[in-house]
Amino acid sequence: YGHDLDSDEMRARFAPWFRAVDVVSARSPLPESLASMARLPRACGRPDLSFALCDRADTAGPSMWTEVARAGTWRATGDLDRAATAFERALALEPDNWSLHLDLADVRAEQGDFAAAVHRTEQGLTLAPGEITLRAARAAYRTRLSGSAEDLRALIRMAPRLTNPSYRDLLFDYACAGEGLPRDLVADARRSLKS
């Protein structure tokens, strides 16, 4: 949203919007719309309202969008186990969505389970073999898991094509922490982020 929304001032500013959402969502519980609406309360530090919108969306039936919104809210509250479970439910509803595989891989990496993170990126790549973000994540997670210099070199080559700088930096942080990597290669990786 471009601003830090998790503050008392912003919550007060959005209070009328939160009330309006409650009224609108009661009238029309469309899962995709409610899931979209759930993002703002989460960003404002109101996970309770975000979860309430997801629960209301459930009354219209299972939806991948609802599970993604729920996963994002669990992730924001720091409950990675529940975030992973929600992403798994989303994948069960839409197994051919490569982006969900990446989301779940990222949560597994946050949990320190790099084998599961690699597995998820590889599952995603069967659906979207050319997707640069998946390829970069797989290289980063494989580097962290096995200390693969070859995968770190691949990540360095892909870095200029990654459009989200904070995600790119996170992948490099994971990769550069791989055991047994040559120090000069790790230094090259760090330098590549500055160019």
N, C-alpha and C positions, 0 to 999 in steps of 0.2 A: 504493500500500500504506500510505500515511500515515507512513512512516518512511524515513530515508535508509538504504538497504540496502547501498550500495556501500562497505562497510568490512570490515576484517579480522574485527572482532568479529561482524558479522552473517553473514559467510561461514562462520565457525566454528560459529555457532549453527545455521545451516541445513545443515551438512555431512551430518548423518544424513538429512535430507530429500533432499539431492542423491543420496545413495547409494540411497535407496528409489526415487527416480524412475528411476534407472538400471535397477533390477531390474524395476519395474513396466512401464516402457516396452519392455523387451526381451520381456516376455510378451505385451503387448497394444499393438501399434504403431498405434493409431487416430489418424489425422492431427489431428482437432480436439482430442483430449485432449492429445496431445504438444505441439501448438502452444500450448495454454493453459498447459501446464507450463513451456514455454520462457520465459515472461515473467519468472518469479521469478529464475532464474539471470542473466538479462540485467540485471534491476534490482540484483542483487547484484554486478555487475561480473564475471560469469562468462560472457562471450559464447561461449567454447569449448563449454560445456555446452549453452547455448541452441542453437548451430548443430548440435551432435551430436543433440539431440532432433529438430530439423528434418530432418536427414539420415535419421534413423531413421523419421520419419513418411513420408518419400519412398518407403520400401520398400513402403508400402501403396498407393502411387499418388499422382498429382498432387492437390494440395488447395489451395484458396484460403487456408485458415487457415494452412497451413504457410508459404506464400509471404508472408503478412502478418507472421507471427512472424519469419521470416528478414529481411524488410524492416525491421522494428522494431529488430532486433539490429544490422543493418548501419548503420542510422541512429544508434543509440546509440554505435557505435564511430566515427562520423564519416565513414563511407564512403557518401556520398550517391549516387554513381553506382550502386553495387551495390544500395542501398536502392531507387532508382528502378527498376532492372531487376527486382527482386523484386516490386515493386508492379505493374509491367507484366505480369509473369507471372500475378499474382493476377487482374488485370483480364481477361486472356485466358481465364481459367477461369470468371470470373463477371462478364461485361461489363455486366450490368444493376445492379451494386452501386454506387449513387451515392457511398457513403462511400469506396470505393476511389479513385474519381476525385478526391475531396477530399484523401485521403492523398497521392496522387501530385502533386496541385497544390501541396500544402504543401512537399513535397520539392523540386519545381522552383523554388519561391520561395526556399527555403534555398540553392539553387544559383545564384540570381540570374537565372533564366530566367523572367521574369514573363510573357512572351508564352505560353510553354508552360503556366504556372500558370493564366492566364486561360482558355486553351483547355480545360484539364482541368475547371475549374469549370463552364464552359459545357456540356461533355459531361455532367457530373453533373446539371446543371439540366434537361437534356432528360429525365432519369429522375425527378427529384424537384424540380419547379419551385417548390414552396413551401418548400423546406428552407432555413431562415434561415441556417444556418452556411455553406452553399454560396453563398447570395446575398451574405453579408457578405464571404466570401473573394474572390468575384469582384469586388466593389466595391473591396476593398483592393488586389487585384493589378492591376486596371485603373487605379486611381489612381496606383499606383507606376509602371506602364508608361507612361502617357500624361499624367500630371499633371492628370487629370480632376477638376475641382472638383465637378461633378455627382455623380460616383461617391463622392467623399469625403462629400458631404452625405448621400447614401444610406446610407453606412456609419455616420455619426453617428446617423441615425434608427433604424438597426437595433441599435445598441449595447446598449440596455436589454434586448433579447431574447436576447442571447448569454449563455449560462449558464456558460461557462468563462472566468473573468476573465483568466487568463494567455494564453489563445488570443486573446481579444478584444484585449488589450494588444499582442500580437504583430502582429495585423492592422493596428492603428492605427499601430504603428511603421513597418511597411512603407508604408502609405498616406501618412503624413505626410512620408516621404522622397521623395515624388514631386516631380519638377522643375516649377517654375513655378507652384506652388500659392499662392494669396493667403495672406499671413502671418496675417491675421486669421482666416481659415478654419481654418488649421492650429492656431491658438491655441484656437479654438472646439472643435476635435476633441479636443485635449489636455484642455480643461476638462470635456468631456462624460464623460471617463473617471473624473473625481473626483466626479461627482454621482450 
